[in-house]
Amino acid sequence: MTNKTKTTLNMSLIPLVVIILLMLGAGYFLLQGEVKIPFLKKGTEIRRLDGFPTVVTTDRPLEKQRRVIKTQEELAEFLNYIDPTGLTEVRSAYNLNREYLLAVSSDLQSETGHSMKIKRVYENKDKKELTVLIEETEMGDNCEVEVEGNVTADVAAISKTDYNISFDRVKKTIDCESKESSEETEETENVTE
């Protein structure tokens, strides 16, 4: 074969390779993650759910919760604990066969202005651990707040894993006069799988 023939053969294969790659890519996205491709795995993925974080008005004395939810019954138990009226619900679609739900709530707060959000998940592949960072915000002493019993809660979906999951809270206080916030780490809790 001459160089001209090799070049022509290579040039005619390029469109064929591009078409095959496009078909594989389209097929992968149409299956919506049903097929796992090892080199495309980005690690642990976290997904926000509609309706969360939320604040539930209550006067019942509740304790803070840190849960890894694996079944529908565990989710119903958590939602009934923070809101026995049944008004709080997960509106986003989720699949407990492929993902877990991370659920956190505060204890009973006597004033408005508190919030809680699952901010980030840190993955330690060497120790096979995930650390869920919770950001809790409260109003400073110079802020105007109403006296009303409430509980703040957040629920997020995370891809199914066999890693141990622990929770770490960062607490922020909002200073209403200077609009600055100060941060301090309060506590670390462990949930063993």
N, C-alpha and C positions, 0 to 999 in steps of 0.2 A: 504494500500500500504506500502511496505517496503521501507527502505532507498535506497536499491539497485535499485528498480523499479523507484523511483523518480529520481535518478541520471541518469539512462539510458534514461528516458523520457526527462529530461533537456538537456542531451548531444545530443539527436537526433533533438532537436529544434534549436540548435545553428546554424547549417549549413542553415536551412530554414530561420532564421532571417537574416543571412548574405546575402543570395541570394536576399531576398526582399529589403534590404537596398541598395544593388548594383543596382538592377533594378530601384528603385526610383531615385538614384543618376544619373544613365545614362539617364533616362527619363528627369530629370531636365536639364541636360546639353544639351541634344538634342533639347529641346524647346528653348534654348538660352535666358532664362530670361523672356519668355512669361508668365510663372506662377510665381507669387510673393509668396515667403515663408517668413513670417514675421520675424522669428528668424534668418534668414540668411542675412537680410538687414544690410549692413555695413554703412549706412548713405549716404551722397551725394558722388557720384563718378564723377571724372573728367577724361576726355580722351583727349589725344593729337591728333591733326589732321595732316595728311600728308601735307607738304608744308608750315607749319606755325611753328614758327614765320618766318616772311619774311620782306624784305626791298624792297620798291617800289620807283624807281627813278621818281621824279616829280619836277616841278617848280611851281605848283599851290599852292597858300597859303591855307593850310588845317588846321583845328582845331583838337585837340585831340578828340577821340571818346571812349566812354564806353557804350557798348550796351549789352542787353540781347535779343537775337534774337529768336523769337518764330515762325516766318513764313518764307517761301521761299522768299517772297517779301522783307522782312526786310534784309535778307542775301544779296540779289542782290543789294539792295540800299547801304549797307555798302561796298561791294566789288567795286561797281561803284564809290563810293565816294573816296576811297583810290587809285583806279586804273581805270580810265575811259577807258583805252585801252582794258580792259577785259582779260588781261593775267593772273591776279591773280584769282585763283579759289580754292575751297575746293575739294581736291582729295579723301578724305576719305568718306566712306559711313556714313550717319547719318540719324536719323529718328526723325523728329520734333514732332511726336506724342508721343514719349517716352523721348525726351531730348530737352534741350535748347542749344543754342550756345552762348558762351560768346565771344564778339568781342571787341578788344581794339586797338587803334592806337595812335601814337604820333602826335604832330603838325608837321609842316614842319621843317625839320632840314637842316641846310645849309652845314654841313660837314658829311663825312662818319664816320663809327665807332659806331654809335648808335645801340642799340638793345632793344627789349621789349619782355617779355615773361610772360604769366600767370603762376605763380609759384605754387600757392597753394590755396585751398579754406578752410576757417575756418567756422565751423558750430556752431552756438549757438542755441541749441534746446529750451532753456528756452524762449528766445526772438523771436524764429522762424526767425533767420537772418543768412545769408551767407555773409562772407566777402571774396572777391576775391583779393588775393595779386598779384600785378603786379610788376615784377622786371624790372627796366629800367636801362640800362648801357650806359654810355657815356665815351668817351676818355678824359683823363686829358690834361692839358695844354702842357705837354712835349711829347705828342704823335704826330706822323706824321699822318695827315689825309688829305684827298682830299676834295676840295671844290666841292660839288655836292648836289643838293637838293634831299631830300629823306624823306620818311615816313616809320616808322617801325610799324608792325602790328602783332597781334596774334589772333587766333581763337581756342577755345577749346570747347568740348562738355561736358555738365553736365546733370546728370539725372534730369528729370522734377521735379519741386518742387513748393510749394506754399509759400516758405519763401521769405522775402524781401532780395534783393541782393544789396550789396554796394561794391565799389571798393576802394582799398587802394594801393598806389604806394610806393615802396621803390626804391630809386635812388642810383646807385653805380657809382663811378668815378674810372676808371682804371688809375693807375699811371704807365706809361710804363717803367720808369727807375728802380723803386724798385719792380714792379710787385705786389704791394699791392693795395687793394681797400678800400675805405671808404664808409660807408653807412649812410644815413640819410633819415628819413621819410619825404616826401614832402607834401602830401595832402591826403585827404579822400573825396571821392565823393559818393553820394547816388543815387541809381536807385530804385525807388519805383515801385513795381509790382501792 
